[in-house]
Amino acid sequence: MKNLFSINKIGVAEAQEIAESPNQAHQHDYETLIVGIQGKLEHFVDFKTSTVEAPLVSFVARCKAHRVSLQPTNGQFNMWVIRFKSEFIAETIFQLYATYHSNANIDLQTGACFNRLNELCAIMNDEMKQPVPDLSIVRHLLSALFIMIESERKKVAHQGTDLNIHQNETFINFMKILEENYRRPLGVDFYAEKLFMSARNLNLVCQSIMNQSVSEMIETRKLTEAKSLLTSTNKSISEIGFELGYNEKSYFSNVFKKKTGQTPTEFREEMRKLL
């Protein structure tokens, strides 16, 4: 992708054309946001397949292997596909990666609030059709779009109490620190200290929101990156393990197989066939 930003509206005809074309798992060097007004997505992302029905949003971070199948609902299909470079809205990228860390697709509620997302996309689309689009306007609209999506996501997640709001803020801060440090061989105490809380309380927050311990979250993030490196680079298993804080190849391979059911080599071979 050469441009910093692009937006396209996908209707029934375009969805059918995409469905009839070869559709293998692939990767992009840009971020992708899908705002679904009508229709369904069958989405292979984060190495698993799920089906989600509009109204929906789906965020796919750059370099994530994914494959999408578009399906009309009652003969109707209407979705916006927004593509942008990370540097176009750099201040939001950390939050996006944290929010969509474990689930690329989010169901939303119908109604006036969701309709505003459609309206914002239409305004961005109109601006991009101008002879000389003003990207500063588009950037502000995209920021507003993500703020509104986050507001709607919280409503669906029923994060209404002060306790849950505090937990969510703690979790997002933890995810930001994790994103900056997951390649280092650091344990729970490091992250708890950075957040000025006990390891026990940080574990409680992660268990409440993700049903995983801090250690499991760290391991999950490492393995997600390992999958990306195995898929997108020719680095050796040892190099990838060392880059992610595993000093021994055998230990990295054992952890990877325990979590995924495959050795790193088996996973790489399978993904290369897919891609």
C-alpha positions in Angstrom: 0.0 0.0 0.0 1.6 3.3 -1.1 -1.0 5.7 0.3 -1.4 6.5 4.0 -5.1 6.0 4.0 -7.9 4.5 1.8 -11.6 3.7 2.3 -13.9 1.6 0.2 -17.6 0.7 0.5 -18.4 -3.0 -0.3 -21.9 -3.8 -1.5 -23.5 -7.1 -2.6 -21.9 -7.1 -6.1 -18.4 -6.4 -4.7 -18.9 -9.1 -2.0 -19.9 -11.7 -4.5 -16.9 -10.8 -6.7 -14.6 -11.2 -3.7 -16.2 -14.5 -2.8 -15.7 -15.9 -6.3 -12.0 -14.9 -6.4 -9.1 -17.0 -4.9 -9.1 -16.3 -1.2 -6.0 -17.6 0.6 -4.6 -16.4 4.0 -2.4 -13.4 3.4 -0.7 -10.5 5.2 -0.7 -6.7 4.7 1.8 -4.0 5.6 -1.0 -1.8 6.8 -3.8 -1.7 9.4 -7.3 -2.7 8.3 -10.6 -1.7 9.9 -13.9 -3.2 8.7 -17.2 -1.5 9.8 -20.1 -3.9 9.0 -23.5 -2.4 8.5 -25.2 -5.4 6.9 -23.9 -9.0 6.2 -21.6 -11.5 7.7 -17.9 -12.1 7.9 -16.3 -15.5 8.1 -12.9 -14.5 9.4 -9.6 -16.5 9.7 -7.4 -14.3 11.9 -5.0 -14.9 14.8 -4.9 -18.5 13.4 -8.5 -19.3 14.2 -11.8 -19.0 12.2 -14.9 -17.2 13.5 -18.2 -15.9 12.0 -19.6 -12.6 13.0 -22.7 -10.8 11.8 -23.3 -7.1 11.4 -23.4 -4.7 13.1 -19.8 -5.3 13.7 -16.3 -3.9 13.7 -13.1 -5.9 12.8 -9.6 -4.7 13.2 -6.7 -6.6 11.6 -3.2 -5.3 12.6 -0.5 -5.3 10.0 1.4 -8.5 9.3 -1.4 -10.6 10.8 -2.2 -13.6 8.6 -5.9 -13.5 7.8 -8.5 -14.6 5.3 -12.0 -13.2 5.0 -15.2 -14.5 3.4 -18.0 -12.0 2.9 -21.6 -13.3 3.1 -24.8 -11.3 2.4 -27.7 -11.5 4.9 -31.2 -11.7 3.4 -29.6 -10.6 0.1 -28.1 -7.5 1.7 -24.4 -6.6 2.2 -22.9 -3.2 3.2 -19.5 -2.8 4.8 -16.7 -0.2 4.9 -13.1 -1.3 4.5 -10.6 1.2 5.8 -6.9 0.7 5.3 -4.2 2.9 6.8 -0.5 3.0 7.6 0.4 2.8 11.3 2.1 6.2 11.2 -1.1 7.8 9.9 -2.6 7.6 13.4 0.4 6.5 15.5 -1.0 7.8 18.8 -3.9 5.3 18.6 -2.0 2.1 17.5 -1.1 0.9 21.0 -4.7 1.2 22.2 -5.9 -0.6 19.1 -3.5 -3.5 19.6 -4.5 -3.7 23.3 -8.3 -3.6 22.5 -8.2 -6.2 19.8 -5.3 -8.3 21.2 -7.4 -11.4 21.7 -10.4 -10.8 19.5 -10.2 -9.1 16.1 -14.0 -9.1 15.6 -16.5 -7.4 17.9 -20.4 -7.5 17.7 -22.0 -4.2 18.3 -25.6 -3.0 19.1 -27.9 -1.6 16.4 -29.4 1.8 16.8 -28.5 5.5 16.5 -25.0 5.2 18.0 -23.9 2.6 15.6 -25.5 4.5 12.7 -23.0 7.4 13.5 -20.1 5.1 12.6 -21.6 4.6 9.2 -22.0 8.4 8.8 -18.4 9.1 9.8 -17.2 6.5 7.2 -19.4 8.3 4.6 -17.8 11.6 5.4 -14.3 10.2 5.2 -15.2 8.6 1.9 -16.5 11.9 0.5 -13.3 13.7 1.6 -11.1 11.1 -0.1 -13.1 11.7 -3.3 -12.1 15.4 -3.4 -9.5 16.4 -6.0 -7.1 17.1 -3.2 -8.2 15.3 0.0 -7.4 16.9 3.3 -5.8 14.1 5.2 -5.7 16.1 8.5 -9.6 16.1 8.3 -9.6 12.3 7.6 -7.1 11.7 10.5 -9.4 13.5 13.0 -12.5 11.7 11.7 -10.7 8.3 12.0 -9.7 9.2 15.6 -13.3 10.0 16.3 -14.4 6.8 14.7 -12.2 4.7 17.0 -13.3 6.7 20.1 -17.0 6.0 19.2 -16.2 2.3 18.6 -14.5 2.0 22.0 -17.6 3.6 23.6 -19.9 1.2 21.9 -17.6 -1.8 22.8 -17.8 -0.8 26.4 -21.6 -0.8 26.3 -21.7 -4.3 24.9 -19.2 -5.5 27.5 -21.4 -4.0 30.3 -18.4 -2.2 31.8 -20.7 0.1 33.8 -19.4 -0.1 37.4 -16.5 2.0 38.8 -14.7 -1.2 39.6 -14.9 -2.5 36.1 -13.9 0.9 34.6 -10.8 0.9 36.9 -10.0 -2.7 36.0 -10.3 -1.8 32.3 -7.9 1.1 32.6 -5.4 -1.0 34.5 -5.7 -3.7 31.9 -5.1 -1.3 29.0 -2.1 0.1 30.8 -0.8 -3.4 31.4 -1.2 -4.2 27.7 0.7 -1.1 26.7 3.6 -2.0 29.0 3.4 -5.6 27.7 3.6 -4.4 24.1 6.8 -2.5 24.9 8.5 -5.4 26.9 7.1 -8.8 25.9 10.4 -9.7 24.0 12.3 -9.4 27.3 12.5 -12.3 29.8 10.4 -10.5 32.5 7.9 -11.9 35.0 4.7 -10.8 36.7 6.5 -8.7 39.3 8.0 -6.4 36.7 4.6 -5.5 35.3 2.9 -5.2 38.7 5.7 -2.8 39.9 5.3 -0.7 36.8 1.5 -0.4 37.5 2.1 0.3 41.3 0.1 -2.7 42.4 0.7 -6.2 43.7 1.2 -9.2 41.4 -1.9 -10.8 43.0 -4.1 -7.8 42.2 -2.8 -7.6 38.6 -3.5 -11.3 38.2 -7.1 -10.7 39.5 -7.6 -8.0 36.9 -6.4 -10.2 34.0 -8.4 -13.1 35.2 -11.5 -11.0 35.4 -11.2 -9.5 31.9 -9.4 -12.2 29.9 -9.8 -15.3 32.1 -6.0 -15.6 31.9 -3.2 -15.1 34.4 -0.5 -12.4 33.8 2.0 -15.2 32.9 -0.5 -16.7 30.4 -1.0 -13.2 28.9 2.8 -12.7 28.5 3.1 -16.2 27.0 0.2 -15.6 24.6 1.7 -12.3 23.4 5.1 -14.0 22.8 3.6 -16.9 20.9 1.4 -14.5 18.8 4.6 -12.7 17.7 6.4 -16.1 17.2 3.7 -17.1 14.8 4.0 -13.9 12.9 7.8 -14.2 12.7 7.6 -17.9 11.6 5.1 -16.9 8.9 6.7 -13.7 7.6 10.5 -14.2 8.0 13.1 -16.8 7.3 14.7 -16.5 10.7 15.7 -19.8 12.3 13.7 -21.3 15.2 16.6 -20.4 17.6 16.8 -16.8 16.4 13.0 -16.3 16.9 13.1 -17.9 20.4 16.1 -15.8 21.4 14.4 -12.6 20.1 11.4 -13.4 22.3 13.4 -14.0 25.5 13.8 -17.8 25.3 17.5 -18.7 25.8 17.1 -22.3 24.7 15.6 -23.5 21.4 14.3 -26.7 23.0 12.4 -24.7 25.7 10.9 -22.4 23.1 9.8 -25.3 21.0 8.3 -27.2 24.0 6.3 -24.1 25.0 5.2 -23.5 21.5 4.0 -27.1 21.0 2.3 -27.2 24.4 0.3 -24.1 23.5 -0.4 -24.8 19.8 -0.2 -28.5 19.4 2.5 -28.1 16.7 6.3 -27.6 16.8 7.5 -24.2 15.4 8.7 -26.0 12.2 5.4 -27.8 11.7 3.5 -24.5 12.1 5.8 -22.7 9.7 5.3 -25.4 7.0 1.5 -25.4 7.4 1.3 -21.6 7.2 3.6 -21.4 4.1 1.2 -23.8 2.4 -1.7 -21.5 3.3 0.0 -18.3 2.3 
